[in-house]
Amino acid sequence: MELNVTHMVEDADVMPELSGSAAELGNNAAQITWANSKAYGKDYPLLTTDDQRDAAREHFAEYGAWSREEIAAWSEEHLQGIVCQDVAAAIREMEHTDTYEEYAAGCERGTYSGRLYRGDNGLWYFYLGT
């Protein structure tokens, strides 16, 4: 599933608040970024249909970190937050490059996840799936 995340890429300065490290945000980085991701997801939901929500739940089940029962019990706030945090982490990968072309080459080499990409239409997309 592809999600249009153009607004997040264009607001890249906010991404450390959603996916910042302890070096950036201190010892409470996990709590800070999680609260910020849930708030961002509430204000700018990425999943707008039940099919998208189901696909996202399936995607996170493939991580093996949570049982399907746990994932099924996630609230809308939790689901939107975890997707926003996942996207923010991918956007932050681009911080390590100077150009999109350099980032794309890094994706092709396997240096970066490659789940974030610029479409031919100039919009930014995030692939949520395996």
Legacy VTK file of the C-alpha trace (Angstrom):
# vtk DataFile Version 3.0
C-alpha trace
ASCII
DATASET POLYDATA
POINTS 130 float
0.000 0.000 0.000
1.270 3.432 -0.935
0.569 6.411 1.292
0.906 9.977 0.087
3.273 11.535 2.642
4.141 14.710 0.761
3.021 16.869 3.662
5.421 15.056 5.990
8.394 15.414 3.646
7.616 19.088 3.183
7.486 19.454 6.986
10.754 17.541 7.509
11.866 19.880 10.290
9.195 18.294 12.496
10.361 14.709 11.907
12.909 14.670 14.775
9.968 15.281 17.106
8.388 12.078 15.767
11.507 9.966 15.417
14.278 11.549 17.459
16.952 9.730 19.389
17.992 10.011 23.023
21.033 11.955 21.806
18.668 14.539 20.326
15.825 14.550 22.841
17.277 13.133 26.029
16.438 10.062 28.084
12.693 10.428 27.516
13.004 10.361 23.723
10.788 7.301 23.352
7.943 8.813 25.358
8.340 12.195 23.649
8.371 10.837 20.102
5.511 8.442 20.793
3.286 11.194 22.213
4.208 13.485 19.313
3.564 10.765 16.720
0.108 10.041 18.111
-0.737 13.755 18.144
0.582 14.194 14.594
-1.396 11.167 13.420
-4.544 12.619 14.939
-4.012 15.950 13.191
-2.777 14.461 9.886
-4.073 10.878 9.608
-2.321 8.791 6.977
-4.809 5.938 7.093
-8.220 7.134 5.959
-10.042 3.937 4.998
-10.725 0.652 6.734
-8.815 -1.146 3.961
-5.758 0.991 4.731
-6.106 0.346 8.450
-6.375 -3.408 7.827
-3.327 -3.346 5.540
-1.349 -1.401 8.137
-2.272 -3.889 10.855
-1.168 -6.722 8.560
2.096 -4.916 7.854
2.929 -4.511 11.532
1.977 -8.133 12.240
4.775 -9.127 9.866
7.313 -7.467 12.190
6.726 -10.266 14.709
6.954 -7.812 17.617
3.260 -7.933 18.480
0.641 -10.639 18.365
-2.283 -10.239 15.989
-4.513 -9.901 19.055
-2.431 -6.992 20.352
-2.502 -5.284 16.968
-6.250 -5.805 16.602
-6.712 -4.022 19.930
-4.724 -0.957 18.867
-6.762 2.213 18.971
-7.034 4.556 16.005
-4.616 6.869 17.830
-2.080 4.073 18.256
-2.342 2.888 14.657
-2.009 6.381 13.174
0.866 7.137 15.552
2.907 4.068 14.689
2.481 4.698 10.964
3.547 8.341 11.390
6.584 7.238 13.384
7.518 4.696 10.691
7.259 7.335 7.959
9.200 9.884 10.010
12.049 7.409 10.456
12.233 6.902 6.684
12.212 10.650 6.058
15.046 11.040 8.524
17.095 8.532 6.523
17.235 11.140 3.773
18.977 13.530 6.179
22.131 11.527 5.555
22.211 12.558 1.900
22.491 15.845 0.072
20.203 15.071 -2.858
17.283 12.832 -3.710
19.446 11.121 -6.326
22.014 10.247 -3.663
19.228 8.926 -1.416
17.731 6.872 -4.280
21.152 5.377 -5.047
21.507 4.483 -1.357
18.131 2.760 -1.494
19.243 0.740 -4.515
22.397 -0.310 -2.613
20.331 -1.295 0.423
21.754 1.457 2.625
18.254 2.895 3.171
14.917 1.146 3.380
13.676 2.416 0.036
10.119 2.640 1.320
10.045 6.420 0.802
10.185 7.698 -2.753
9.279 10.626 -4.945
6.747 9.793 -7.626
6.929 10.971 -11.215
4.168 13.416 -10.283
6.457 15.148 -7.756
4.548 13.822 -4.739
6.169 11.742 -2.005
4.992 8.241 -1.158
5.695 5.713 1.541
5.288 2.021 0.837
3.710 0.255 3.788
4.232 -3.445 3.230
6.910 -6.003 2.583
LINES 1 131
130 0 1 2 3 4 5 6 7 8 9 10 11 12 13 14 15 16 17 18 19 20 21 22 23 24 25 26 27 28 29 30 31 32 33 34 35 36 37 38 39 40 41 42 43 44 45 46 47 48 49 50 51 52 53 54 55 56 57 58 59 60 61 62 63 64 65 66 67 68 69 70 71 72 73 74 75 76 77 78 79 80 81 82 83 84 85 86 87 88 89 90 91 92 93 94 95 96 97 98 99 100 101 102 103 104 105 106 107 108 109 110 111 112 113 114 115 116 117 118 119 120 121 122 123 124 125 126 127 128 129
